[in-house]
Amino acid sequence: MGVVVFISILVLALFLMRWIMNLLAQKIHYPWLVVLLTLIIGGIILILVGFIAFAFGLAGYFGNALPPAQ
């Protein structure tokens, strides 16, 4: 289950970043600025996905990652 979720997130991120880059390229005519903005937006999205995955992990959605209490 975790592998499917991970691959799905990667594929979704790829298409989302392509869409963002195409949208920015239509409005901004400096390629280096488009790449920089895309990387910044991608970093923000990555941080948000990390927080969401951390919250799901704390809730036990991915199973118990901690060893059993002694």
PLY file of the C-alpha trace (Angstrom):
ply
format ascii 1.0
element vertex 70
property float x
property float y
property float z
element edge 69
property int vertex1
property int vertex2
end_header
0.00 0.00 0.00
2.78 2.41 0.90
4.60 1.80 -2.40
1.44 2.52 -4.40
0.87 5.76 -2.48
4.51 6.78 -2.99
4.45 6.12 -6.75
1.10 7.90 -7.08
2.47 10.97 -5.31
5.54 10.99 -7.59
3.43 10.75 -10.76
1.03 13.43 -9.53
3.95 15.70 -8.60
5.50 15.24 -12.05
2.34 16.28 -13.87
1.64 19.10 -11.42
5.13 20.54 -11.87
4.85 20.27 -15.67
1.53 22.12 -15.52
2.95 24.83 -13.25
6.02 25.26 -15.46
3.91 25.54 -18.63
1.61 28.06 -16.95
4.53 30.18 -15.74
6.30 29.96 -19.12
3.27 31.53 -20.81
3.35 34.52 -18.45
7.09 34.98 -17.82
9.55 35.19 -20.70
12.74 34.54 -18.71
13.41 30.77 -18.61
15.71 30.93 -15.57
13.02 32.75 -13.59
10.41 30.15 -14.58
12.72 27.35 -13.41
13.48 29.17 -10.15
9.80 29.83 -9.40
8.91 26.24 -10.28
11.56 24.93 -7.87
10.32 27.24 -5.11
6.69 26.20 -5.65
7.76 22.54 -5.81
9.68 22.91 -2.55
6.66 24.39 -0.83
4.45 21.57 -2.13
7.04 19.01 -0.99
7.09 20.49 2.52
3.27 20.41 2.67
3.19 16.79 1.49
5.80 15.96 4.14
3.67 17.51 6.87
0.60 15.65 5.65
2.50 12.34 5.52
3.86 13.02 9.02
0.35 13.67 10.31
-0.95 10.46 8.72
2.02 8.60 10.18
1.24 9.89 13.66
-2.38 8.88 13.20
-1.26 5.32 12.42
-2.49 5.27 8.84
0.71 3.64 7.54
0.93 1.16 10.39
2.84 1.35 13.62
6.44 2.43 13.00
7.41 2.27 16.67
8.58 -0.94 18.33
6.17 -2.46 20.84
6.43 -1.09 24.37
8.26 -3.35 26.81
0 1
1 2
2 3
3 4
4 5
5 6
6 7
7 8
8 9
9 10
10 11
11 12
12 13
13 14
14 15
15 16
16 17
17 18
18 19
19 20
20 21
21 22
22 23
23 24
24 25
25 26
26 27
27 28
28 29
29 30
30 31
31 32
32 33
33 34
34 35
35 36
36 37
37 38
38 39
39 40
40 41
41 42
42 43
43 44
44 45
45 46
46 47
47 48
48 49
49 50
50 51
51 52
52 53
53 54
54 55
55 56
56 57
57 58
58 59
59 60
60 61
61 62
62 63
63 64
64 65
65 66
66 67
67 68
68 69
